[in-house]
């Protein structure tokens, strides 16, 4: 009887007091529980004095306060998530990584249904504005600038009328645009961002159909686009987002403001990556010169060793320069990696190279990559690292036997009219490097896909198994061609 009374009258209050004490961890737990129970009694006495109407209002106030607190907590969490997403852009070590982080930023933190990045390709470089020389005094000295004169802003570098946009990154739902190109005539809205330094926002794309290009069927929604410029204010890329669909909400002012922050962080990180690559190139070039100057040649063996070392470092320097030249052209291997499928020849060669550069005693690569493109894409890993590994591959170096066995299985049965390609010899190693070069990736995926989409009757044979050896398939800007007669035909 006594236990039931205590349980009904004190049990809930005591349990609540003990739970609060466990969370607060006071120095004197007994005193804390006692004070808690006294406060509980005061609250109960206060409630007893309230009328039913006042008690209802009290509960409504408590509920409203709880709801407001929950809303504040959710807003704080969203703000924190936005900052963490931006930090991923700042931590990116490659341009491709920065692009991917930027796409994730806007997809996760705005109403965007689609997000994509296109690089500006301009064969006809616009004329750079000439810098005005400071005026000279009668004594021939440069005129001093006034202290209150503001430093002149660097003017925008224009792009030519023949410039195009090539899409290199997109979210998972819009990967079909990767590799596609957009001309000024087809995409005047996007090019208006390239020509200016302002964001372009279209609230209703269906109301601007002559100016909006759809890669697939038309949908209602809004579109926003920002240019990405380097330190010289050259337009190197654009980033676009949209809410196109039948159940989407328009962009809010907060969405567009955050999009602008993403653009700024992306442009800053790309400039930083480029600057680091250029600095590495300078340091490597300097070290080559210093080692050659300080080398003492004593015999023919020393001469051969120095020449070999020099060639190796020059190769590294060339690789770094290549990265700098194509810093916003995106790693072409990433285009193939993101493709839903690949031609038979491309699949076989990349699988063989993956076994060679990725497989060792501690890192196993499954044989399924030979037949399953989705599994192969996972084991390619970071595109920049994969390219570096392939270019650094030494056919005469130490080999992992199992890796070469599987590599030969990947290209089993590949023949040439005059020779069989053996992946284990020096020529085989060089062929892997050549086929996996950035320019050839661009040829196989971007140009040839573009030709097929545009219905051009070119000589491109990318949809048939390609021969290997010295007879690499080369794509040119207006079509495809093969090595000259002097180099041999197949």
C-alpha positions as CSV (number, residue, x, y, z in Angstrom):
1,X,0.0,0.0,0.0
2,X,2.8,2.4,1.0
3,X,4.9,1.4,-2.0
4,X,2.0,2.0,-4.4
5,X,1.4,5.5,-2.9
6,X,5.1,6.4,-3.2
7,X,5.2,5.1,-6.7
8,X,2.2,7.1,-7.8
9,X,3.0,10.3,-6.1
10,X,6.8,10.5,-6.1
11,X,8.0,7.9,-8.6
12,X,7.8,10.1,-11.8
13,X,9.4,13.1,-10.0
14,X,12.2,11.0,-8.5
15,X,12.9,9.3,-11.8
16,X,13.1,12.7,-13.6
17,X,15.4,14.0,-10.9
18,X,17.8,11.1,-11.1
19,X,17.9,11.3,-14.9
20,X,18.7,15.1,-14.7
21,X,21.4,14.4,-12.1
22,X,23.0,11.7,-14.4
23,X,23.1,14.2,-17.2
24,X,24.4,17.1,-15.2
25,X,26.9,15.1,-13.1
26,X,26.9,17.6,-10.1
27,X,29.5,17.4,-7.4
28,X,26.9,16.8,-4.7
29,X,24.3,14.5,-6.3
30,X,22.2,14.2,-3.1
31,X,21.8,18.0,-2.8
32,X,21.1,18.3,-6.5
33,X,18.3,15.7,-6.4
34,X,16.8,17.4,-3.3
35,X,16.7,20.8,-4.9
36,X,15.2,19.3,-8.0
37,X,12.4,17.8,-6.0
38,X,11.7,21.0,-4.2
39,X,11.5,22.8,-7.5
40,X,9.2,20.1,-8.8
41,X,6.9,20.7,-5.8
42,X,6.9,24.5,-6.5
43,X,5.9,23.9,-10.1
44,X,3.1,21.6,-9.1
45,X,1.8,24.1,-6.6
46,X,1.9,26.8,-9.3
47,X,0.0,24.7,-11.7
48,X,-2.6,24.0,-9.1
49,X,-3.3,27.8,-8.9
50,X,-3.9,28.1,-12.6
51,X,-7.3,28.0,-14.2
52,X,-7.9,25.5,-17.0
53,X,-7.7,28.3,-19.6
54,X,-4.4,29.6,-18.1
55,X,-3.0,26.0,-18.0
56,X,-3.9,25.6,-21.7
57,X,-2.1,28.8,-22.6
58,X,0.9,27.7,-20.6
59,X,1.1,24.5,-22.5
60,X,0.8,26.3,-25.8
61,X,3.7,28.7,-24.8
62,X,5.8,25.7,-23.9
63,X,5.0,24.0,-27.2
64,X,5.8,27.1,-29.2
65,X,9.1,27.6,-27.4
66,X,10.0,24.0,-28.0
67,X,9.1,24.4,-31.7
68,X,11.2,27.6,-32.0
69,X,14.1,25.9,-30.3
70,X,13.9,23.0,-32.7
71,X,13.8,25.4,-35.6
72,X,16.9,27.2,-34.3
73,X,18.7,23.9,-33.9
74,X,17.8,22.8,-37.4
75,X,19.0,26.2,-38.8
76,X,22.2,25.9,-36.9
77,X,22.7,22.4,-38.2
78,X,22.1,23.4,-41.8
79,X,24.5,26.3,-41.5
80,X,27.1,24.0,-40.1
81,X,26.6,21.5,-42.9
82,X,26.9,24.2,-45.5
83,X,30.3,25.3,-44.0
84,X,31.5,21.7,-43.9
85,X,30.6,21.3,-47.6
86,X,32.5,24.4,-48.5
87,X,35.5,23.1,-46.5
88,X,35.6,20.0,-48.8
89,X,36.2,22.4,-51.8
90,X,39.1,24.1,-49.9
91,X,40.6,20.7,-49.1
92,X,40.5,19.4,-52.7
93,X,43.9,18.5,-54.1
94,X,42.9,18.2,-57.8
95,X,40.7,20.2,-60.1
96,X,38.5,17.2,-60.5
97,X,38.1,16.9,-56.8
98,X,37.2,20.5,-56.4
99,X,34.6,20.2,-59.2
100,X,33.0,17.1,-57.5
101,X,32.9,18.9,-54.1
102,X,31.3,22.0,-55.6
103,X,28.6,19.9,-57.2
104,X,27.9,18.1,-53.9
105,X,27.7,21.5,-52.2
106,X,24.8,22.9,-54.2
107,X,23.0,19.5,-54.4
108,X,23.1,18.9,-50.7
109,X,22.4,22.5,-49.5
110,X,20.1,24.1,-52.1
111,X,16.9,23.3,-54.0
112,X,18.9,22.4,-57.0
113,X,17.8,19.3,-58.9
114,X,20.7,19.5,-61.4
115,X,24.2,20.8,-61.1
116,X,27.0,20.7,-63.7
117,X,30.3,22.4,-64.7
118,X,31.5,23.1,-68.3
119,X,35.0,24.3,-69.2
120,X,35.5,27.1,-71.8
121,X,37.3,26.0,-74.9
122,X,38.5,28.8,-77.0
123,X,41.0,28.1,-79.8
124,X,41.1,31.8,-80.8
125,X,42.4,33.6,-77.7
126,X,41.0,37.0,-77.2
127,X,43.5,39.9,-77.4
128,X,44.8,40.8,-74.0
129,X,44.3,44.5,-73.2
130,X,47.6,46.4,-73.3
131,X,48.7,47.9,-70.0
132,X,49.1,51.6,-70.0
133,X,52.6,52.7,-69.2
134,X,52.9,55.3,-66.3
135,X,53.5,58.8,-67.5
136,X,57.1,60.0,-67.3
137,X,58.3,63.4,-66.0
138,X,60.7,65.7,-67.8
139,X,63.5,64.0,-66.0
140,X,62.4,60.6,-67.4
141,X,61.2,59.3,-64.1
142,X,57.8,57.6,-63.8
143,X,55.0,59.8,-62.6
144,X,54.1,59.0,-59.0
145,X,50.6,57.8,-58.3
146,X,48.5,59.8,-56.0
147,X,48.0,58.1,-52.6
148,X,44.3,58.3,-52.8
149,X,44.2,56.8,-56.4
150,X,42.7,53.3,-56.3
151,X,44.4,50.5,-58.1
152,X,42.8,49.8,-61.5
153,X,40.7,46.7,-61.7
154,X,41.9,44.0,-64.1
155,X,39.6,44.0,-67.1
156,X,37.7,40.9,-68.2
157,X,39.5,38.9,-70.9
158,X,37.0,38.3,-73.7
159,X,36.4,35.0,-75.4
160,X,36.0,34.6,-79.1
161,X,32.7,34.0,-81.0
162,X,33.8,30.5,-81.8
163,X,34.4,29.5,-78.2
164,X,32.4,26.5,-76.9
165,X,31.5,25.0,-73.5
166,X,32.4,21.4,-72.8
167,X,30.7,19.7,-69.8
168,X,33.1,17.8,-67.6
169,X,31.3,17.3,-64.3
170,X,27.7,16.8,-63.2
171,X,25.6,15.3,-60.5
172,X,24.5,11.6,-60.7
173,X,21.2,12.4,-62.3
174,X,22.7,14.5,-65.1
175,X,25.8,12.6,-66.0
176,X,24.5,12.3,-69.6
177,X,25.7,15.9,-70.3
178,X,29.3,15.0,-69.6
179,X,31.3,15.2,-72.8
180,X,28.6,17.3,-74.5
181,X,29.5,20.7,-76.0
182,X,27.5,23.9,-76.3
183,X,28.1,26.6,-78.9
184,X,27.4,30.3,-78.4
185,X,24.5,30.0,-80.8
186,X,22.9,27.1,-78.9
187,X,23.5,28.5,-75.4
188,X,23.3,32.3,-75.4
189,X,22.2,32.4,-71.8
190,X,25.2,30.4,-70.5
191,X,27.5,32.4,-72.7
192,X,26.2,35.7,-71.3
193,X,27.8,34.6,-68.0
194,X,31.0,33.8,-69.8
195,X,31.0,37.3,-71.3
196,X,30.3,39.1,-68.1
197,X,31.2,38.6,-64.4
198,X,27.6,38.4,-63.2
199,X,25.3,35.5,-62.4
200,X,22.6,34.6,-64.8
201,X,19.2,33.7,-63.4
202,X,16.2,32.5,-65.4
203,X,13.1,32.1,-63.2
204,X,11.1,30.2,-65.9
205,X,13.1,28.3,-68.5
206,X,10.0,27.5,-70.6
207,X,9.4,31.2,-71.1
208,X,12.9,31.6,-72.6
209,X,13.0,28.6,-74.9
210,X,14.8,30.3,-77.8
211,X,17.7,31.1,-75.4
212,X,17.7,27.9,-73.3
213,X,19.3,24.7,-74.6
214,X,17.8,21.4,-73.3
215,X,20.0,18.3,-73.7
216,X,16.9,16.2,-73.2
217,X,13.2,16.9,-73.0
218,X,11.9,20.3,-71.9
219,X,10.8,20.7,-68.3
220,X,9.6,23.6,-66.2
221,X,11.8,25.2,-63.6
222,X,14.5,27.8,-63.0
223,X,18.2,28.0,-64.1
224,X,21.2,29.9,-62.6
225,X,24.7,30.1,-63.9
226,X,27.9,31.6,-62.6
227,X,31.3,32.1,-64.5
228,X,34.5,30.8,-62.9
229,X,37.4,33.0,-63.5
230,X,41.1,32.8,-62.7
231,X,43.4,35.5,-61.2
232,X,43.8,37.1,-64.7
233,X,40.0,37.3,-64.9
234,X,39.9,34.8,-67.8
235,X,36.6,32.8,-68.0
236,X,37.8,29.2,-67.6
237,X,34.5,27.5,-66.8
238,X,30.9,28.0,-65.8
239,X,28.8,26.3,-63.1
240,X,25.1,25.9,-63.6
241,X,22.2,24.7,-61.4
242,X,18.5,24.2,-62.1
243,X,15.3,23.2,-60.5
244,X,13.8,21.6,-63.7
245,X,11.1,19.1,-63.0
246,X,7.4,18.8,-62.3
247,X,7.6,18.9,-58.5
248,X,10.3,21.3,-57.7
249,X,10.5,24.6,-55.7
250,X,12.2,27.7,-57.1
251,X,15.5,28.9,-55.8
252,X,15.4,31.0,-52.7
253,X,17.5,34.1,-52.1
254,X,19.5,32.0,-49.6
255,X,20.1,29.3,-52.3
256,X,21.5,31.9,-54.8
257,X,23.6,33.5,-52.1
258,X,25.1,30.1,-51.2
259,X,25.6,29.3,-54.9
260,X,27.7,32.5,-55.2
261,X,29.8,31.4,-52.2
262,X,30.4,28.0,-53.8
263,X,31.5,29.7,-57.0
264,X,34.0,31.9,-55.1
265,X,35.4,29.0,-53.2
266,X,35.8,26.9,-56.3
267,X,37.5,29.6,-58.3
268,X,39.9,30.3,-55.4
269,X,40.8,26.6,-54.9
270,X,41.4,26.1,-58.7
271,X,43.8,29.0,-58.7
272,X,45.5,27.6,-55.6
273,X,45.9,24.1,-57.3
274,X,47.3,25.8,-60.4
275,X,49.7,27.9,-58.4
276,X,51.0,24.8,-56.6
277,X,51.5,22.9,-59.8
278,X,53.4,25.8,-61.4
279,X,55.6,26.1,-58.2
280,X,56.3,22.4,-58.4
281,X,57.3,22.7,-62.0
282,X,59.7,25.6,-61.2
283,X,61.3,23.7,-58.4
284,X,61.8,20.5,-60.4
285,X,63.2,22.5,-63.4
286,X,65.6,24.3,-61.0
287,X,66.7,21.0,-59.4
288,X,67.5,19.5,-62.8
289,X,69.7,22.4,-63.7
290,X,71.5,22.4,-60.4
291,X,72.2,18.7,-60.5
292,X,73.6,18.8,-64.0
293,X,75.8,21.8,-63.2
294,X,77.2,20.2,-60.1
295,X,77.8,16.8,-61.6
296,X,81.4,15.8,-62.1
297,X,81.8,13.5,-65.0
298,X,84.6,11.0,-64.7
299,X,83.9,8.2,-67.2
300,X,81.3,7.0,-69.7
301,X,79.3,5.2,-67.0
302,X,78.8,8.5,-65.1
303,X,77.8,10.2,-68.3
304,X,75.1,7.6,-69.0
305,X,73.9,7.7,-65.4
306,X,73.5,11.5,-65.5
307,X,71.8,11.5,-68.9
308,X,69.4,8.8,-67.7
309,X,68.6,10.8,-64.5
310,X,68.1,13.9,-66.5
311,X,65.7,12.2,-68.9
312,X,63.7,10.9,-66.0
313,X,63.4,14.3,-64.3
314,X,62.6,16.0,-67.6
315,X,59.8,13.5,-68.0
316,X,58.4,14.4,-64.6
317,X,58.7,18.1,-65.5
318,X,56.8,17.4,-68.8
319,X,54.0,15.6,-66.8
320,X,53.6,18.6,-64.4
321,X,53.5,21.0,-67.3
322,X,50.8,18.9,-68.9
323,X,48.8,19.1,-65.8
324,X,49.2,22.9,-65.7
325,X,48.2,23.2,-69.4
326,X,45.0,21.1,-68.9
327,X,44.2,22.3,-65.3
328,X,40.6,23.1,-66.3
329,X,40.3,20.6,-69.1
330,X,39.5,18.0,-66.5
331,X,41.2,14.6,-66.3
332,X,40.0,12.9,-69.4
333,X,40.0,9.6,-67.7
334,X,37.4,10.8,-65.3
335,X,35.0,11.2,-68.3
336,X,35.4,7.6,-69.2
337,X,35.2,6.6,-65.6
338,X,31.8,8.3,-65.2
339,X,30.4,6.7,-68.4
340,X,27.8,4.1,-68.1
341,X,29.6,1.9,-70.6
342,X,32.8,1.9,-72.7
343,X,33.8,0.5,-76.1
344,X,35.2,-3.0,-75.9
345,X,38.8,-1.9,-76.7
346,X,38.8,0.9,-74.2
347,X,37.4,-1.4,-71.5
348,X,40.0,-4.1,-72.2
349,X,43.0,-1.7,-72.2
350,X,41.9,0.1,-69.0
351,X,41.2,-3.2,-67.3
352,X,44.7,-4.4,-68.2
353,X,46.3,-1.2,-67.0
354,X,44.3,-1.3,-63.7
355,X,45.7,-4.8,-63.0
356,X,49.2,-3.5,-63.6
357,X,49.2,-0.3,-61.6
358,X,46.6,-1.1,-58.9
359,X,47.2,-4.8,-58.0
360,X,49.9,-6.0,-55.7
361,X,50.3,-8.5,-52.8
362,X,48.3,-6.3,-50.4
363,X,45.8,-4.8,-52.8
364,X,43.7,-7.3,-54.7
365,X,41.8,-6.4,-57.8
366,X,39.0,-8.8,-58.8
367,X,38.9,-10.5,-62.1
368,X,35.4,-9.2,-62.6
369,X,36.7,-5.9,-63.8
370,X,37.4,-7.6,-67.2
371,X,33.7,-8.1,-67.8
372,X,31.9,-5.6,-65.5
373,X,32.4,-2.0,-66.3
374,X,30.8,-0.8,-63.0
375,X,33.3,-2.8,-61.0
376,X,36.2,-1.5,-63.1
377,X,35.1,2.1,-62.5
378,X,35.4,1.5,-58.7
379,X,38.9,0.2,-59.0
380,X,40.2,3.0,-61.2
381,X,40.0,5.2,-58.1
382,X,41.2,8.8,-58.3
383,X,41.7,9.7,-61.9
384,X,44.7,11.9,-61.4
385,X,46.5,9.2,-59.3
386,X,45.6,6.5,-61.9
387,X,47.1,8.6,-64.8
388,X,50.2,9.3,-62.7
389,X,50.6,5.6,-62.0
390,X,50.2,4.6,-65.6
391,X,52.7,7.3,-66.8
392,X,55.2,6.2,-64.2
393,X,54.9,2.5,-65.1
394,X,58.3,0.9,-65.9
395,X,57.9,-2.2,-68.2
396,X,61.4,-3.3,-67.2
397,X,60.8,-2.9,-63.5
398,X,59.7,-5.3,-60.8
399,X,56.4,-7.1,-61.7
400,X,53.7,-8.8,-59.8
401,X,53.1,-12.0,-61.7
402,X,49.4,-12.4,-60.9
403,X,48.7,-8.9,-62.1
404,X,50.3,-9.5,-65.5
405,X,48.5,-12.8,-65.8
406,X,45.2,-11.1,-65.4
407,X,46.3,-8.2,-67.6
408,X,47.0,-10.7,-70.4
409,X,43.5,-12.2,-69.8
410,X,42.0,-8.8,-70.3
411,X,43.5,-8.3,-73.7
412,X,43.4,-12.0,-74.7
413,X,42.9,-12.6,-78.3
414,X,43.9,-9.1,-79.4
415,X,45.8,-9.4,-82.6
416,X,47.3,-7.1,-85.2
417,X,47.6,-7.9,-88.9
418,X,51.3,-8.0,-88.6
419,X,52.0,-8.6,-84.9
420,X,50.7,-9.8,-81.5
421,X,50.8,-7.2,-78.8
422,X,52.6,-8.5,-75.7
423,X,51.8,-6.4,-72.7
424,X,55.0,-7.6,-70.9
425,X,57.5,-6.1,-73.3
426,X,58.7,-2.5,-73.4
427,X,56.5,-1.7,-76.4
428,X,53.4,-3.1,-74.6
429,X,54.1,-0.8,-71.7
430,X,54.5,2.2,-73.9
431,X,51.2,1.4,-75.7
432,X,49.4,1.3,-72.4
433,X,50.7,4.8,-71.6
434,X,49.8,6.1,-75.1
435,X,46.3,4.7,-75.1
436,X,45.7,6.1,-71.6
437,X,47.1,9.5,-72.5
438,X,44.8,12.5,-71.9
439,X,44.6,13.4,-75.6
440,X,43.5,9.9,-76.6
441,X,40.9,9.7,-73.9
442,X,39.5,13.0,-75.2
443,X,39.5,11.5,-78.7
444,X,37.7,8.3,-77.8
445,X,35.1,9.8,-75.6
446,X,34.4,13.5,-76.3
447,X,35.0,14.0,-80.0
448,X,33.8,10.7,-81.3
449,X,30.7,10.8,-79.1
450,X,30.1,14.3,-80.4
451,X,30.5,13.2,-84.0
452,X,28.1,10.3,-83.5
453,X,25.5,12.6,-81.8
454,X,25.7,15.2,-84.6
455,X,25.4,12.4,-87.3
456,X,28.7,13.3,-89.0
457,X,30.0,10.7,-91.5
458,X,33.5,10.7,-90.1
459,X,36.0,7.9,-90.3
460,X,35.7,7.3,-86.6
461,X,35.7,3.6,-85.7
462,X,35.5,3.8,-81.9
463,X,32.5,1.5,-81.8
464,X,34.6,-1.4,-83.2
465,X,37.5,-3.1,-81.6
466,X,40.6,-1.0,-82.2
467,X,44.0,-2.4,-83.1
468,X,46.9,-1.6,-80.8
469,X,50.7,-1.3,-81.2
470,X,52.1,1.7,-83.0
471,X,48.9,2.4,-84.9
472,X,46.9,4.4,-82.5
473,X,43.6,5.8,-83.5
474,X,43.7,9.7,-83.5
475,X,40.8,12.0,-83.6
476,X,41.1,15.5,-85.0
477,X,38.9,18.5,-84.6
478,X,36.8,18.0,-87.7
479,X,36.9,14.3,-88.0
480,X,39.0,11.2,-87.5
481,X,42.2,10.1,-89.3
482,X,44.8,7.4,-89.0
483,X,48.6,7.5,-89.0
484,X,50.2,8.6,-92.2
485,X,51.5,6.1,-94.8
486,X,55.1,6.7,-93.6
487,X,54.1,5.6,-90.1
488,X,52.2,2.5,-91.4
489,X,48.5,1.7,-91.9
490,X,46.4,-1.1,-90.5
